[in-house]
């Protein structure tokens, strides 16, 4: 519904700037990741976790949500805007 040819995959970005554990909605993140994995495995091209705190680096808790290796392979961690722009066009990012 969100994709029109020639685009067949999307990049979902979680910007975790100024993130705190008290504002994390784990049930929603679990729901969203499992829906992509179960119903739309080919639509999700990349899931970018941007500016995540150190607790999420490597194979942190986020990967516990990913039950299949093919889904986990789509997850990338970016620290800088330059790294994020390797996965998404600057014109697709919100202003501000």
Wavefront OBJ file of the C-alpha trace (Angstrom):
o trace
v 0.000 0.000 0.000
v 2.936 2.348 0.688
v 5.081 1.149 -2.176
v 4.619 1.912 -5.846
v 6.729 0.497 -8.668
v 9.650 0.623 -9.190
v 10.033 0.518 -5.384
v 9.410 -2.897 -3.870
v 11.192 -2.600 -0.536
v 11.299 0.012 2.182
v 13.727 1.192 4.813
v 12.307 1.659 8.289
v 14.321 4.043 10.500
v 14.164 4.174 14.277
v 15.813 7.453 15.302
v 16.816 6.939 18.907
v 18.241 10.419 19.490
v 17.669 11.402 23.146
v 16.322 7.915 23.822
v 15.582 6.770 27.360
v 14.443 3.353 28.526
v 11.322 4.815 30.113
v 10.029 5.965 26.718
v 10.603 2.642 24.945
v 7.446 0.870 23.817
v 8.641 -2.760 23.673
v 5.210 -4.243 22.938
v 4.863 -2.020 19.855
v 8.396 -2.751 18.630
v 7.797 -6.471 19.109
v 4.462 -6.253 17.293
v 5.931 -4.277 14.389
v 8.999 -6.445 13.892
v 7.005 -9.672 14.035
v 4.447 -8.379 11.526
v 7.159 -7.446 9.052
v 8.789 -10.821 9.568
v 5.585 -12.873 9.282
v 3.528 -11.010 6.685
v 5.876 -8.757 4.722
v 9.329 -10.395 4.746
v 10.265 -9.187 1.270
v 8.954 -5.624 1.689
v 11.354 -4.695 4.484
v 14.707 -4.040 2.878
v 16.497 -2.467 5.838
v 15.653 -1.617 9.420
v 18.037 1.155 10.506
v 18.492 1.789 14.221
v 19.935 5.312 14.269
v 21.911 6.773 17.173
v 21.068 3.897 19.498
v 22.497 3.974 23.022
v 25.387 1.607 23.704
v 23.032 -0.902 25.311
v 21.612 -1.689 21.845
v 24.896 -2.105 20.033
v 26.027 -5.435 18.651
v 23.509 -8.168 19.258
v 21.646 -6.437 22.075
v 18.077 -6.980 23.146
v 16.724 -5.865 19.800
v 17.963 -9.043 18.158
v 16.017 -11.074 20.706
v 12.925 -9.797 18.899
v 14.131 -11.203 15.599
v 13.469 -14.901 15.486
v 14.872 -15.579 12.029
v 18.383 -14.880 10.729
v 16.978 -13.434 7.490
v 15.181 -10.713 9.465
v 18.165 -10.012 11.708
v 20.330 -9.575 8.595
v 18.174 -6.597 7.606
v 18.935 -4.687 10.820
v 21.736 -2.105 10.705
v 22.993 0.254 13.389
v 24.041 3.758 12.343
v 25.699 6.318 14.587
v 26.174 9.256 12.221
v 23.998 10.908 9.603
v 26.562 9.919 6.971
v 26.155 6.253 7.885
v 22.367 6.563 7.735
v 22.581 8.130 4.275
v 24.190 4.915 3.028
v 20.737 3.313 3.420
v 18.259 6.105 2.730
v 18.166 9.097 0.411
v 18.446 12.460 2.184
v 15.262 13.653 0.450
v 13.293 10.934 2.259
v 14.223 12.155 5.724
v 11.926 14.550 7.600
v 13.026 18.186 7.811
v 14.173 19.518 11.139
l 1 2 3 4 5 6 7 8 9 10 11 12 13 14 15 16 17 18 19 20 21 22 23 24 25 26 27 28 29 30 31 32 33 34 35 36 37 38 39 40 41 42 43 44 45 46 47 48 49 50 51 52 53 54 55 56 57 58 59 60 61 62 63 64 65 66 67 68 69 70 71 72 73 74 75 76 77 78 79 80 81 82 83 84 85 86 87 88 89 90 91 92 93 94 95 96
